[in-house]
Amino acid sequence: MEYTVTSSKKVCGKINGEKLTQDDILSAGGSVEHLLAAGHIKEAVKTPKAKEEPQVLKDEPEAFVFNNFNYEQGDK
């Protein structure tokens, strides 16, 4: 789980706004529950990943191609 530092003091070597993991806190000898209760960290907000959309619309009609066949038919 990821957490964001909300304190004005350094938490496990991180400053306000930086993210740290549960492993970072535990390896530094800290307690996640204590830091949460004291307001030094909060759970990081997970942002949803952007969904990639196709560049060409499926409903778009095919473009007209002008070639010799079409040109000859138009001159008759």
JOKAFEN-V693626 format. One record per backbone hydrogen bond with DSSP energy under -1.0 kcal/mol. CO is the residue of the C=O (numbers start at 1). NH is the residue of the N-H. E is the energy in kcal/mol with one decimal. If there is no record, write none. Layout:
((CO,NH,E) (CO,NH,E))
This chain:
((1,22,-1.5) (2,44,-2.2) (3,20,-2.6) (4,42,-1.9) (5,17,-2.8) (11,14,-1.8) (14,11,-2.6) (15,18,-2.2) (18,5,-2.6) (20,3,-3.2) (21,25,-1.7) (22,26,-2.6) (23,27,-2.6) (24,28,-1.1) (25,30,-2.7) (26,29,-1.3) (31,35,-2.4) (32,36,-2.4) (33,37,-2.5) (34,38,-2.2) (35,40,-2.0) (35,41,-1.2) (40,6,-2.8) (40,7,-1.4) (42,4,-3.0) (67,71,-2.0) (68,72,-2.6) (69,73,-1.6) (70,74,-1.6) (71,75,-1.1))
